[in-house]
Amino acid sequence: MPNDSKLTLDVLRGAVAGPTAAFRLTLKLDAVSPKVFPPTYEGGKYATETRRINGQEIPCVLLDSVPSQANRMELALQDAWEGGEIELPVVSADFRAVENPGVPKVSSLQAPHRIADAILRDSSLTDGKKVVRFRQSEIGRELDLLTTGYATPLLKYAPHCLVFGMWDSTGPRGGLGVKFSRAVVSEIIGVNAVGGVKTSSRIDPLNIRVNSGVLFKTKDGWSLDDKEAIKDKSKPVKLGKDGKPSEANHGNVTPTVSVGGFTIDHAEQTTVLSLPALRRLRFPAKPGEKSIPAADTAARTYLAALGLLGATLAVEAGYDLRSRCLLRAANPVQWELLGRPGEEAVWFDLPKEHAVALYKQALEAVVSAHLPIQTEEILLSPSPDLVTLVRKSMELAASEAGTEGRS
């Protein structure tokens, strides 16, 4: 492999077809503010652990998990696709029938289980002259036949599922549905992490006191008049737990101190694109048939280009991970190609413009190999029951708004 700073389609194809192990991106990230706030998990806990770094045991905290990183890459791809920068197979459910929906359209890049998600499963597609549920359509029946030896339907309709992983747990085989492992894995950790504390308080400009009155729940909010309250067995229902003004977000909040946030030496992002994971995939014309090696290589090269593009676009989007967790890259973005043991690693620059161009060339190669790929969006209509479920959930959320979000 030549030590060339430019990653061309020929170089990428050779890496995919050869014995190389992976492309790896390692970025040092600096915290913009003095303290960072990682995501919290069950019970409000942070994901902390001791890791061996350069032969030493170093306390670390997880700042962004593997699934979260995959979602960020998919959303970056979605932005590029919606902006017309790239062509990409996408299946979407159109929720514009729901008045003022939170999301007017949910794509296979956004759905939690990608193309196998229940949102798409419970939507319909015009199949010939009939309107049928998605998984009962011709496309759905193709997805039912998926295996690693017949990954062609995913290449055609949702190739990102082969890059970021998928489990068809909501399909006809349930928990026995086909699984595709992630070919791209990325995470961000805080290195040499020291836990801190956080404070919370609120001063009410109206200075409403806790004993100012009892609030009762009404159909459209709350009232101090128990005669206007919703009744439960003829008794007026208090707002929230005990009818205090704080149940309606009024009044002061007593200052508190609790565990929160970390100071770190720096953060580190590691992204790996596994080439053996792509080599396991076959792309025959029909299940049970033998695939053509040249077509397999073209498909795998396209998936590698898609993974590299998603990672590059996510890096370009920046590292505002959540409130009070803003990072910035401290070293140049360079991908390392890991070959056979004993071989020197080769480094490649991959700016956004080049990653997009590389992806487009790989897509053209897939088309030239006569592999099926659907670059026009497939639009589904959610079932009437799903639309009703969304509407009722929105109504319930609105009615509960007065009792949620209390400080």
PyMOL commands that set and color helices and strands:
alter all, ss='L'
color gray80, all
select helices_A, chain A and resi 9-17+42-44+66-82+114-116+118-121+134-136+138-143+152-157+160-164+174-176+226-228+245-248+275-279+293-317+352-368+384-403
alter helices_A, ss='H'
color red, helices_A
select strands_A, chain A and resi 22-31+48-53+56-64+91-94+105-107+123-127+130-133+166-167+179-180+184-191+194-202+216-218+221-223+231-232+235-236+253-263+266-274+319-322+325-329+334-338+346-349+378-382
alter strands_A, ss='S'
color yellow, strands_A
deselect
rebuild
show_as cartoon
